Amino acid sequence: MTTLRRSLLGSACLLLWTASAGGGVTYFVAGDGSDSADGRSETTAWRTLEQVNAAALRAGDRVLFRRGDSWRGQLRPRSGNPSARVLYGAYGTGAKPVLMGSASKSSQSDWHKQSEHIWVTTDPATTGPELLATGAARDPAPAWHTHTEGGAAIEGGTSGDGPGTAFRIQCSKPGQKASDIQLYTCPIPLRRGSMYLLRFRARSTRPLGLAAPALMQQGPPWASYGSDRDRGTAQIGDSWLAVRHYYVASQNATDGRLTFFLGGVLPAGATLLLDRFSFVEVDGTGALRSDVGNIIFDGGGSCGRKVWQEADLKAQGDYWYDREQCRVKMYSAAPPASQYRTIECALRPHIIDQSNVSWVVYENLALKYGGAHGIGGASTHHIVVRDCDFSFIGGADQHGDGRKVRFGNGIEFWAGAHDHLVERCRLWEVYDAALTNQNDGANAVQANITYRHNLIWNCEYSFEYWNRPDSSRTKDIVFEHNTCVNAGAGWGHAQRPDPSGRHLCFYSSPAPAERIRIRNNIFFLAEGNAFYAPGWPEAAVKALDMDYNCWYQPKGVMMAVAGQKYRIADFAEYQARLQLEPHSMAADPRLKDVARQDFRLREDSPCLGTAHNLEERQDSQKEQSSPGQAAHIGAQPE
């Protein structure tokens, strides 16, 4: 085992990071598997992420994806416990298994021509019968009903006959809870893992935000059968608006129910009309069910340029996401599928959504083409991410409310987060930060988070940190032995309203912080600043534990910290003024071949043997030099 592969943690901490995932059941997943199989051997492997997400995994269980295969969709992990983690990893030989957050639009049939140079994605293929409309496979269609409680009062019923029939609700008392006014239809048959498209039109005499109806059980306990978490609310006014929602059924059922919860939403005196309902099973691989954050051409050879208005489609590769119709419109001189070998539309959901999850390990997975975060979620603890790849992440609309804010990090620990480890990962072409822990809520604690031995390149930020407000707190954040290259050189930099390009991006962070350690890292070239913390008080910067880093930015401002700016020639002034980094250097680390992503050190590198070997102890954050030869600065891939 090389020095760089050797754990830097004491034995007690090592046990914390690598709590056994053994003792449980091992499940296998393969591209040619079957969800009707038991998943307990390579020959009886499962096939889909939906099956993995539905499985009642327990502490100690392992889910292994076959190398060389790929899956589309979102992984929603299950928690382990202090005795054993749940592990998501790989088996077999070859390339890491790929989890993709995108929809492919690489075929000629995926596009049709709207006008000169403007091409539009086609709707996903229908794979099942119509389940709502009268005159289709289910005739008569299930009826719509109303229910009120909590003092709410409405009048409702159909208005007119035939295909244009509208359901009309006139509200006199809106109620307070969402459940006080309900419009629902049932029963609806569902197949677990299948995607369904709901379409209808809506208009209202008074403006309102109409949330996606719940797909749920017809009776007690009223369990959820699926949700559309990505579409948000549709803003309904006095003109007809076409609305679409996508659902993935969480189980097989004959008692499905669609329910609009309108209490407290429908204003008093308003009249809401809904019509042209359709609910069908569709091919989920072709559904653009949420905002498209990026379009990746030819496996990363180039990317599309997102615009916010259809009128701004003016150059090859420009694209606009039509939120109401769930379609992409693209400017292309020829049919897109003839211009590019592959076209991947990165969708807004996180590729792995680990909200409220703990005691999990992800290792040897490749995550790519996601419009939000590679791994994201709030309120997490005891997560290990090891030997994973993240590429072409982010760019989706964060709010969907007209603010036109794009987002997306490689790995984000949001809000309350503690006892996490990210090691030996590779992250590139991320719209925002490769790695980050951040919070924007009261009384959140972020503690004991370590990022080490990671390779990061062409991301807007290598590491971003902030914690607000001052009622929250941060302690024991470690960023060490990472190699960070070309911040701001990625696909999203030119598209951003705020092109930045920073390795360390520390925004205003009033939450008290203890023991933030940044050591033994290489920070090589940035479009903006290698270290950015202009709003931090000088005392807070001096409290950082920073040393044994190699900084190299021959042009521009290398550090913008505590109201001061320092170029590479001012590095000694930066060290003296802030009393930081007495053993750090401002020098070319002499990486072997940056253009080919070979980030090993050349034989003449000043980073060879000059790192400070550290040992973290469980009972304190003291450090000591390890015996033997000194390690190298940076991540140093083998």
Secondary structure, DSSP 8 states (H G I E B T S, - for coil): --TTTS--B-HHHHHHHT----SS-EEEE-TT--TTS--SSGGG-B--HHHHHHS---TT-EEEEETT-EEES-B-----BTTB-EEEEEESSSS--EEE-EEE--SGGGEEEEETTEEEE----B-S--SSSTTSSSSS---EEEEE-TT-EEEEEEESSSTT-EEEEEEEE--SSGGGEEEEEEEEEE-TT-EEEEEEEEEESS-EEEE--EEEESSTT--EEE---SS-EEEE-SS-EEEEEEEE-SS-EEEEEEEEE-TTTS-TT-EEEEEEEEEEEE-GGG---S-EEEEEEGGGTEE-EE-SSGGG--STTEEEEETTTTEEEEE-SS-HHHH-S-EEEEESS-SEE-TT-EEEEEES-EEEEESS-SEE-EEEEEEEEES-EEEEE--EESSSSSS--EE--SEEEEEEEEEEEEES-EEEEESSEEEEEEEESTT-EEEEEEEES-EEES-SEEEEEEEESTTSEEEEEEEES-EEEEET-STTGGG-SS---EEEEE----S-EEEEEEES-EEEEESSEEEEETTS-HHHHHTSEEES-EEE--SS-SEEETTEEE-GGGHHHHHHHHT--TT-EES---EEEGGGTEEEE-TT-TTTT-S----BBTTB------SSS---SS----
